[in-house]
Amino acid sequence: MPAVSVIVPVYNMEKYLEECIRSLAEQTLPDIELIFVDDGSQDASPRILEAYRTKYPERIRVITQPNGGQGSARNAGIRAARGEYVGFVDSDDYVDRRMYAAMYTKASSDDLDLVECDFHYLEESGREKRSYRSAAPWNKLIRKRILTEQGILFPEGCIYEDTSFYLKLLPYIRRRAKMLGVYVYHRDRGDSAMNGSSRAGNIFPVLQDALEFYRDRGLMKKHGKELEYFCTRVLLCSSMGRISRIPDPKCREALRRETFTFLQQNFPEYRKNPYLGRGLKGQYLKLTTPGLCRLLCGTLRRCPPGGITG
């Protein structure tokens, strides 16, 4: 059994794919398998994958499937993975060659269910920015047994699937750690599905999916406040930032109203959540209203696209 399986969904990523593959093929961890899932690419990606599979036959596996989206491709990788731990990398990103050796050493020596690290945003302008995003899968190493035993997969046919996956995972994590240092270089592309402000409303079914998972499994009593806090932060921070960038004012206003309706219907006491704290962000989450969000629109435009921080 490999120590680590790394799953990489690939769809029409010929521009960046070779850099991604090289960074993984050169990992210093000896016992690693790299699973690339070609999700129906129509560019040169399949040819690139086959060339590297031939070059590194003991490390690289390639799965081909009809286009089903990133969640479907990652799930195919999870089902095929044989490693004790699994990691995820996007096919336009690259990682430090020491990443998985360092993370696996930490995970195995401390008997951890999850290890995570910081990463750099690589903006289209060429600027790098250090960041940390708790819901992102590509800065984590996860014990595979948890995913298998609990049947945790990514929702398919939607964006923001990372958020639902992470929320489903959280109740089953006993021991976790965050490593110092940056090991992942994540491209913040303007044409990425995650950066589409017009798709901001897709966050609601994703959070509803996670909420139903908690309810169906009887997790609300023990973990409901954590879920409430996470959903509040997602909706009022990163999601509100995306909404603020929508050009149509009527659409912006409708999504703001839907945001507060979702919170009131599912978490009517969210303003009293014990995890909100007394800092500036906590006060914002407790006191904000649709009207205040309108006034803060300029500030929210400067939020990092795509996900929550901290």
N, C-alpha and C positions, 0 to 999 in steps of 0.2 A: 504494500500500500504506500503510495507517495505521501510525503509529509504534507505537501501543499498542492492543491489544484487551483490554478488561476483561470478564470473564465472571462473571455473577451468576446462580446457581441460585435459583429462586423456587418456594416451595411454601407456600400458605396464610399469607402474611406481610403481610396488609393493614394490620396495626397499625403496622408499621415501614417499609413499602416506600417510601412517598413520600419520607421523609427520606433513605433510601438513594439513590433515583433522583436527587433534587435535588443531593446531594453529588457525584454522578458527572457529571451533565449540566452542572454549573457548573465543571468542571475547566478550569484555565487552559491546559492543553496543547491546542493547536488540532487536532492530527492524532490523534484518538482515536475508536475505535468502542466502543460499549457493547452487549454481547450479553447480553440477559436471557433465560434459558431457563425458561419456565413449565412446571414439572414436574407438570402435572395438577392445578393448584390448584382448589379448590372454593369459595373465598371471593371477595372482590372484587379479588384480585390481578390477574386477566386484564384487568379493566376499567381498573384503574390503569395497567397497563403500556401498554394501547392509547392511553390519553389522553396519556401522556408520549411515546410513539412518534410520535403525531401532532404534538405540540408540538416535538419535536426529531428530525425525520425524518433529518437528516444525521448524527446521532450514535447514535441508538438503533435497534437491531435486536431483534426479539422472535421467539424460537423456541418453538413449543408442542409438547409431547410428552406421552404418557401417563406416569403416575407411575412413575418408575424409581429414585428416590432421588438423593441429592446427587451421588454419583459419576457416575451416568449423565448427569445434567444438565450437570455440568462437562465431561464428555467430549464431549457434543454441542456445547458452546461452543468447545472446543478445535478440533474438526473444522471449525467454521464460521469461526474466527478468521482474519483476514487480516493482522494486525499483525506487525511485526518482533518485538515483545515481547508477552507476555500477562501479565495480572494477574487475580486472583480476589478477589471481595468477596462476603461473605454478605449476604443480602437484609434482615437485621435490623441490619446494621452501617451506619456512615457513615464517610466519609473526608474529610480536609482537601482543600479545593479545589485546593491546590498540589501534592498528592501525586504525581500521575503526571508532571507537568512536571519536578519535582525528580528523581524516580527515573529518568525517561528521559534527562534531561540527563546524569546520572551514568553511566548504563549506556552510552550512545552515545559519550560523550567518552572513557571509559576502556576501551571495548571489552569490557564485562563480560557474562558469561552470566547472572548473577543479582545482583540488588540487593535488600536487605531493610532494614526499619526497625523501630523499636519501635512499640508500640501501647498503648492504654489499655483495660483491662477495664472495662466499664460494668456494675456489679453491679445486681441488682434493687432493692437498697436505695438506689440513687442514687450510691453511692460509686464513685470512679474509682481505678484502680490501674495504674500503669505496669508494663508487662511486656514480655517478649520470649520467643517460643517458636519454636524452630528448625524444627519440622515444619509449622507453620501455613502455608497457601498465601496467606492474605489480607494478609500484610505483605511480599509479594515481587513482583518483576518478573522474568520468566524469558524468555530468548531462545526464541522459538517454534520456530526451526529444530531445536533439540535435541529437543523433544517429537516433532516430525514425523519426523525422521530415525531416532530411536531407538524410536519407537512407544511412548512413555511416556504412559500414561493412568491414571486413577484406577480402582481396583477397584470393581466395582459390586455392589449388593445387600448392603452391609455398612456398619458405622460404623468410625471411626478410619481411613477411607480416606486421609486426609491423610498419615498416617505412611508407608504403603506408597509412595505417590506420591513423597514426598520422598526416601525411601531409594533408589528407582529412579533419581531424578534426579541424586543426588550424584556418582556416578562420572563423569558427563559434564560436570561444571562445571569449567571451566579457571580462570576468573577470576570473583571475586565480591567484593562489598563490602557493608558495613553502614553505613547513613546515620544520622547523628545526628538526633534529633527524633522526635516522635510524629506520625504521619499517619493512623493507623487507630484507630477507636473501635469495639471489638468487644463486643457484648452477651453477657454471661455469664448466659443464661437458665436457670432451674432446670428448665424442661421440655424443654430441648434434648436431642437424642439423645446427644450427647457427654457429657452430665452424668449419664446414667443408670448408677448404680453396679451395677444388676442386669445390665447388659450388659458388665460388665468382661471377661468371658471372650471377647468378640469380638476382643480384641487378638491372640489367638494365631493365628487364620487369616490376619489381616492381615500379621503378621510372617512367617508361613510363606510367604505370597505373595511378599514381598520377598526372602526367602531363596532361593526357587526361581528368581526372576529373576536373582539373582547367580550361582547355580550354573549355570543354563542358558546364561548368556552368558560364562562363564569369568572372572567378576569377583572370585572369592573370594581368589585368590592376591595380587592387588594391593590389594583393598579390603576383604578379609574382617575385618581387625581393626577398621576403622571401623564396619562393620556390627555386629560383636560388641559394641562399646562402646555404640552407639546402642540396640541391643536390650536390653542390660543396664540402661541408664538408664531406658528406657521401662518395662520390666517391674518393676524394683525401686523406682522413684520414683513416677511418675504413676499407673501401673496399680495398684501396691500401695496407693496412696492411695485409689483408687476401691474396691478390694476392701475396705479397712478400713471403708468406709461402708455395706457391705451388712448389713442387719439380721440375717439368718440366720447364726448362727455356723458351722453345718455347711457352708453354701455358701462362707463366707469361708475356712474351712480348706481346702476342696477346691480353691479357686482359688489359694490360696497354694502348695499342693503342686504344682498344675499349672504354676505359674510356674517353680518350681525344676526341675521335670522338663523343661520346654521348654528352659531354659538348659543343663542338663546334657546333654541329648540332642543339641542343635545346636551348643553352644559349651562343651564340657567344660573348657576352659582359661580361661573368662571371667574368673576371679579374677586372672589374671596379665596381663590386657590392659594394654598400655603407656599407654593414654590415661586410665586411672582416676586417676592422680595420687596425691599423698600427703596431700591435704587431707581434711577431715572427711567430705565426700561420697564421695571415693574410698575411704576406709577403710570406710565403711558398705557400699559396693558390693562390696568385697573380702570382708568378714567376715560380712555378714548371712546369717541362716538363717531358716527358717520360724518357729522359736521366737523369735528376736530380732524378727522382724516383728510377732509378736503383742504383744510388750512395747512396741514403738514405735507401736502402733496409734493412740494418742492424738495423737502428733506427725504421723503421716501423714494424719490427718483434716484437718489444717490446710493440706495441700498444695493448690495451685490445681487445680480440676477440669479435666480435659480433655487435658492434654499436658505434655510435658517443658519445662524451662526451660534456657536457656543453651546 
